[in-house]
Amino acid sequence: MNFTEDVENCLQVLRSGGTILYPTDTIWGLGCDATNETAVKRIYSIKQREESKALIVLLADEREIIKYVAQPDLRVFDYLQNTIQPTTVIYKGAIGLADNLIAADGSIAIRLVKDEFCRNLIRRFKKPIVSTSANISGQPAPPFFSAVNNEIKQAVDYVVNYRWDDETPKQPSSVIIWNDDGTVRVLR
């Protein structure tokens, strides 16, 4: 199966409220429509994770941030231009996303992806996609596809074939909080 077929299959699953196992710009992730509360609930269930622990949302383009964050500080984009490692930013004022995806303080973790597969999928889907490590909560994050637990593979509605054979170890993104004064606090 090729890249294009995988994207098409993912789109069908995401549009029907399903879950996917897919390669991200970092590690392999579990994903769903970030605006669908039922789909987000399934991700928490697959991971056996408490809903009080936030998940990350992936977007393809800077301009999409304004759809999902009330009054973002645009200086964050200058900061992100100079980062080498994929970086997830915790923004205040999440809007337009599934309620069970938004942290108790109203914040949301968003990463703008540069990965070709993810960008293509998100642009075609025209909505943000959840991304969380493809593991049972508390277990190590899988650095490549062959390290993903079979329980996870069987629990999702679709497993992407693209990059199955890529054994290059990947790391989770760095995570930062963008403060109102334009300073950064690194969480990971």
Backbone torsions as a table, in degrees:
resi	resn	phi	psi	omega
1	MET	NA	142.9	-178.2
2	ASN	-103.6	173.3	-179.1
3	PHE	-49.2	-50.1	-176.0
4	THR	-63.5	-42.2	178.6
5	GLU	-63.9	-40.9	177.9
6	ASP	-60.3	-44.0	178.9
7	VAL	-61.4	-46.1	179.9
8	GLU	-59.8	-44.6	179.9
9	ASN	-64.5	-41.4	177.0
10	CYS	-60.6	-44.1	-179.1
11	LEU	-58.9	-44.0	178.5
12	GLN	-59.7	-46.2	-178.0
13	VAL	-66.7	-47.0	-179.4
14	LEU	-61.8	-42.0	-179.1
15	ARG	-66.0	-25.9	-179.7
16	SER	-94.1	9.8	177.9
17	GLY	83.7	16.5	-178.1
18	GLY	-88.0	-179.2	-178.3
19	THR	-117.9	150.2	180.0
20	ILE	-129.4	156.1	170.3
21	LEU	-113.4	120.3	-170.7
22	TYR	-147.9	156.0	176.8
23	PRO	-79.6	134.1	178.4
24	THR	-110.4	-170.1	176.7
25	ASP	-74.0	-5.9	177.9
26	THR	-123.4	-105.8	-179.2
27	ILE	-98.8	176.6	175.3
28	TRP	-68.2	140.5	-174.6
29	GLY	-129.5	161.4	169.7
30	LEU	-97.5	136.5	-177.5
31	GLY	-139.7	161.9	175.6
32	CYS	-164.5	177.2	175.9
33	ASP	-67.1	117.1	-177.0
34	ALA	-71.6	-3.3	177.5
35	THR	-104.5	-0.5	-175.3
36	ASN	-107.3	105.9	-175.5
37	GLU	-60.9	-38.4	179.6
38	THR	-66.0	-41.8	178.9
39	ALA	-64.9	-41.0	178.8
40	VAL	-62.9	-40.3	178.5
41	LYS	-60.0	-38.7	178.2
42	ARG	-64.5	-37.5	178.0
43	ILE	-62.3	-46.6	177.7
44	TYR	-58.4	-40.7	-179.6
45	SER	-65.6	-45.8	179.2
46	ILE	-59.8	-42.4	-179.1
47	LYS	-78.4	-11.7	-174.7
48	GLN	54.8	49.2	-174.4
49	ARG	-118.7	144.3	176.4
50	GLU	-65.4	139.9	180.0
51	GLU	-69.2	-12.6	178.9
52	SER	-76.5	-12.4	178.3
53	LYS	-92.8	119.0	-172.8
54	ALA	-66.6	157.3	175.1
55	LEU	-114.6	163.4	179.1
56	ILE	-94.6	149.1	175.8
57	VAL	-115.9	137.7	177.0
58	LEU	-104.4	137.4	173.3
59	LEU	-128.2	157.7	-177.2
60	ALA	-96.7	-26.8	-172.9
61	ASP	-138.3	146.7	179.3
62	GLU	-53.5	-42.3	-175.2
63	ARG	-62.6	-19.7	178.7
64	GLU	-73.3	-21.8	-179.3
65	ILE	-55.7	-40.5	-177.4
66	ILE	-66.5	-16.9	176.0
67	LYS	-77.7	-24.1	-171.6
68	TYR	-122.1	-0.4	177.8
69	VAL	-134.7	125.7	177.2
70	ALA	-75.9	121.4	175.4
71	GLN	53.9	59.6	176.6
72	PRO	-69.1	147.9	175.2
73	ASP	-80.0	111.1	-174.4
74	LEU	-66.1	-13.9	176.7
75	ARG	-63.4	-21.4	-179.9
76	VAL	-60.6	-30.7	-178.5
77	PHE	-68.5	-35.6	174.9
78	ASP	-63.1	-42.1	178.1
79	TYR	-60.6	-47.2	-177.6
80	LEU	-65.0	-30.4	177.8
81	GLN	-60.2	-27.6	-175.7
82	ASN	-99.8	6.5	177.9
83	THR	-91.9	144.3	178.2
84	ILE	-94.8	-47.2	-179.2
85	GLN	-78.4	142.0	173.9
86	PRO	-53.1	132.8	-172.8
87	THR	-127.6	127.1	176.3
88	THR	-97.3	131.8	-178.4
89	VAL	-110.9	132.8	174.2
90	ILE	-92.1	116.4	-178.5
91	TYR	-105.0	145.4	171.7
92	LYS	-82.0	155.1	171.3
93	GLY	75.5	49.5	177.6
94	ALA	-66.2	138.8	177.6
95	ILE	-140.1	154.4	171.9
96	GLY	71.4	13.7	-179.8
97	LEU	-115.9	165.1	176.7
98	ALA	-56.5	134.7	-178.0
99	ASP	-56.9	-36.7	-177.0
100	ASN	-79.5	4.9	176.5
101	LEU	-100.1	-22.6	-175.8
102	ILE	-86.8	132.4	179.9
103	ALA	-63.7	159.9	-178.4
104	ALA	-56.3	-30.0	179.8
105	ASP	-86.8	7.0	177.9
106	GLY	84.8	7.6	-178.9
107	SER	-92.5	165.1	177.8
108	ILE	-144.5	142.0	177.6
109	ALA	-95.3	121.1	-177.7
110	ILE	-127.8	137.4	173.1
111	ARG	-123.0	129.1	172.6
112	LEU	-84.3	120.7	-174.8
113	VAL	-94.9	146.9	175.7
114	LYS	-107.6	-13.7	-179.3
115	ASP	-59.5	130.9	-175.1
116	GLU	-60.0	-45.0	-178.7
117	PHE	-62.1	-50.9	-178.0
118	CYS	-62.4	-45.3	-179.6
119	ARG	-60.1	-44.8	-179.6
120	ASN	-61.9	-46.3	-179.3
121	LEU	-62.4	-48.5	-177.8
122	ILE	-64.9	-42.8	179.2
123	ARG	-62.9	-41.2	179.9
124	ARG	-70.7	-35.8	-179.9
125	PHE	-72.6	-30.3	179.0
126	LYS	64.6	26.1	176.2
127	LYS	-148.8	161.0	175.7
128	PRO	-71.6	153.8	179.2
129	ILE	-120.3	136.3	175.3
130	VAL	-66.7	144.7	172.9
131	SER	-140.3	120.4	175.1
132	THR	-141.9	150.3	-176.7
133	SER	-55.4	141.8	-175.7
134	ALA	-83.3	67.7	180.0
135	ASN	-148.0	162.0	171.3
136	ILE	-71.7	138.6	-177.7
137	SER	-52.5	131.8	179.9
138	GLY	94.7	-17.0	177.5
139	GLN	-90.2	162.1	-179.7
140	PRO	-62.9	144.7	175.9
141	ALA	-71.5	136.1	-177.8
142	PRO	-74.5	122.9	-178.6
143	PRO	-74.7	-16.3	176.7
144	PHE	-157.8	171.4	-170.9
145	PHE	-57.3	-45.7	-175.1
146	SER	-63.3	-15.0	178.4
147	ALA	-89.5	-3.9	179.5
148	VAL	-74.2	129.6	179.9
149	ASN	-60.1	138.0	179.6
150	ASN	-60.3	-31.2	177.8
151	GLU	-59.9	-39.6	177.9
152	ILE	-68.3	-46.7	-179.1
153	LYS	-57.3	-39.2	-177.5
154	GLN	-80.0	-19.7	-176.0
155	ALA	-82.2	-23.0	-177.2
156	VAL	-86.5	165.6	-180.0
157	ASP	-84.2	-24.8	179.4
158	TYR	-150.3	135.2	175.9
159	VAL	-111.4	119.6	178.7
160	VAL	-67.0	137.7	179.1
161	ASN	-87.9	-27.1	-177.1
162	TYR	-58.2	129.2	177.0
163	ARG	73.0	19.9	175.1
164	TRP	-56.1	-39.9	-174.0
165	ASP	-87.8	1.0	179.1
166	ASP	-78.9	108.2	-178.2
167	GLU	-99.6	15.5	177.0
168	THR	-69.7	117.6	-178.8
169	PRO	-62.8	134.8	179.4
170	LYS	-115.3	158.5	179.7
171	GLN	-117.5	151.7	172.8
172	PRO	-62.1	162.5	179.5
173	SER	-69.7	162.7	167.5
174	SER	-78.3	156.1	-179.5
175	VAL	-128.4	128.3	-179.9
176	ILE	-128.5	157.0	169.0
177	ILE	-107.8	128.1	176.9
178	TRP	-92.1	113.3	-178.3
179	ASN	-80.9	157.0	-179.0
180	ASP	-57.2	-30.0	-178.3
181	ASP	-86.8	8.1	178.1
182	GLY	84.8	7.3	176.7
183	THR	-93.5	164.7	-175.0
184	VAL	-120.1	138.9	170.5
185	ARG	-117.6	119.8	-178.6
186	VAL	-84.5	124.5	177.5
187	LEU	-96.6	-32.5	-179.7
188	ARG	-149.6	NA	NA
